[in-house]
Amino acid sequence: MKIDYLTLFPEMFEGVLNQSILKRAREKGILDTKIINFRAYANNKHNQVDDYPYGGGQGMVLKPEPIFNAMDTIQTTEETRVILMTPQGKSFNQKQAESLAQADHLVFICGHYEGYDERIRSELVTDEISVGDYVLTGGELPAMMITDAVVRLIPEVLGNQVSHEDDSFSSGLLEYPQYTRPREFRGLKVPDVLLSGDHQRIDTWRHEQSLQRTFKKRPDLLEHYPLTEEDRKYLKSLKKH
């Protein structure tokens, strides 16, 4: 996968892209990233990238020229996903991460100030994404979050290809509790079922624990999860307690 970032603060990406899974993906040649400071593409001697909005109003708006000029330097195809980080976008979730992970090329437009000239949105962008109903200074942090969520889904990035399949949200449910050594710590014991060696019992326990956690913490997720009759009986038993 190739990812281009259009940003006014390129140094913000260096730490994230040079650590952990993203670093290994780059070293393996699975991920190719390029950070573009679109201030360099402003058409004025002061490299100004923003201006007052027509019609008046608060704040400054990103001008179209620097973004369009920067995009002209990127080799895109009809399959390239150009992502605008904006509070007006669809809320990011695991399904979107899985969709973006199928792409060969992503471009993130990370803005600052009050907003974007509408021509950026209407002419360049394929996806508008929000990471939540709150306000951030710019689009860099959301772009990093989405990059991390997407890249780990690319084949061969994680050591175990199926390791992400048990993550919260990948199955539609929250992840079950996990334990490791020691078997007992400060009087707290690992559940006996996990030490039984009975994989069918373990799978059943884990599924029920996922249902229980989702029921208690994110019941909204159950509205879209394909519950079996056994699932419904188990959830009904939880509601009685």
N, C-alpha and C positions, 0 to 999 in steps of 0.2 A: 504494500500500500504506500502511496505517496500522499503526504499532507503538506499543504502550504498554509502559512499563517500570515494574514495581513494585519499588522499591528503598529501602534505608535510606541510600544514598549517591548522591543524584541528581547531584551535581557531577562524579562520575566519568564521566558520559556526555557532558558538554559538549564536551570536547576532541575525542573521536572523531566525534561527530555534526556537528561544525563544521569538518571537514577533508575534503579530497580528494573521492572519489566520493560519499560519503554527504552531504556538504555540497551538492554539485551536484544530487543527486537531490532534496534538500529544496527547493533554490532553484527547480528546474524544476516543483515541485508533484507529483512522482512519489511522494515519500515524505513522510508526515506522522507526526511522532513526538511523544509526550507522556511525560514523566517524572513518576511519582507517588511521593512519599515516603509509604509506607504507615504510618509512625509517626504521621502526622497522623490516622489512623483508629483509633487505639487507644482502648479504652473505659475508660480510667483516667486519673487526674489527672497521673500521672507519664509518660504516653505510653509505658508499658512494652509491648514487643512480644514478649517472650520470657519463659519461665518454666521451672522445674525439671520434668523429665519424671516423670509418674506411674510408680510402681514403682521409682523410683531410677535411678541411672546418671550417667554423666559428662556435663558440658556443659549447655547450655540449648537449649530447643526453641521455635521460632517459634509464637506463639499463633495460633489460627484467626481471631479477631475482626478484627484489622487487615487481613489479606489479604482476607477475605470482604467487609468494609466497603468497601475500596478497589475491589474488583471490581464492587461494586454501582454505582459511579459511572461505570463504563465501559460504553458501549453496544456490546454484543456480539450476534452472530447465531449460528445453528447452525453456520456455516462458520468462525467464529473459532477459531484455533489458540492454545490457552493452554499455554505451554511452561514446564515446571518445570526449572530447571537443577539437576541432581542427579547424583552419581556412580553412582546406581542406574539411570540412564537408558541408552538406546541410544547407542552411540558415534556421534558426529556424523561424517558423510561427505558427499561431493558429491551423492549421490542424495537424501539428506535435504534438502540445500540446495535442490536443484531442486524437490523437493516443496513445501517451505515458500514458495518463490518464486511458486507458483501461488495462494497465499492472498491475500486482500484485507486481512486483519486478523490481526496477531500480538500476543500478550500474553506478555511475559517476566516470570516471577516469580523474583526474585533474592534468595535467602535468605542468612543468615549463621548463626552459632552452630552447634550440633550437628546440627540437622535441622529438619523441619517437623512440625507436628501432622498426623497421617495424614488428617484430614478435608479438609485443603487438597488433598492428592494425590488423594483418592478422589472429591471432589465438584466440583472446579474445573478440573482439569488434563486436557488432551487428549494432550499429548506430554511425555514425560520424556526429557531429553537430557543426555548427558555429553560433554565434550570430551576426555576421556582418563582413564587410570587413574592419577590423581594427585590430591592434595588442594589446593584453593585456599581462600582466606579466605571468598570469597563467590561469588555467581553473576553479578556484574556483568561481569567480564572475559569469561567464556564467552558471555554475551549479546551483548557487543560483537562478538566473533569471529563468531558466527553471523549477526548483522545484516550485517556486511560481506560474508560469503560469500553471503548470500541476496539482498541488494539489488542487487548487481552483475549478477545474472541477470535482473532485471526489464527488459523491453523498454524501450529508449530511455535507460537509465541510462548505459551505456557508449557512447562515441562511435561505435564500430563494433559493430553488433549481434552479429556472429559472432565477435568477438574472444575471448569467453570459451570458445568451443567447442574451442579448441586448448589450453586450460589443462590442467595435470596433473589427472588424475582425471575430467575431463569426458568424455573418450573411453574411459576405462577403463584408459588407459596413462599413464605419466609423459610430460611434454612433451619434445620433441626439443630439441637444442641450438640456441640462437639467436645470430646474429652481426649486427654493424652496422659502419659505417665506423670506422676505416680498414681497408682490405683486409689490411694487414700491420701488426702492432704488436709491437715488441720481438722480432721474428723469428717471431712466431706468425701464421700465415696463415689466412684464411677458406677453408674447404673449396671446392675448385674447382667442385663440383657446384652450389653455391649461386650461382655467377657464370655458369653455363652458359646460363641463359635457357630451359632445357628443363624445363618445369613438371612433366612426367610423371616425369622423373628426380629432380627435387627432391622431389616428393611421395613417391616410393619411398624415397629416402634418409631423409627425415624419419620415415616410418613405421618403417623399420628401426632408426633411432636411438632412437625411442620404445620399440620392443621391447627393444633392447639395454639401455637405462637401466632399464626396468622389470624385466628379467631380473636385472640386477646389484643393484639397490637395493630393489625391492619385488616379488620373485617371487611373493608371495602374490596379487597383483592378476591375474596370468596365469591363476589357477585359474578365474576367472569371465569372462575375456575370450574372445569368440568367435574363436578362432584359425582362420585359413585354412590350407590345405595349404602354401602358400608361407611363411606365418608359422612353421609347425612346422619346415619345412626350415631356415629361417634360425636359429631358436632351437637346433636340433640342431647347426648349424655353430658356434654360440657355445659350446655345451657342450664341444666338442672342444678349445677353446683355454683 
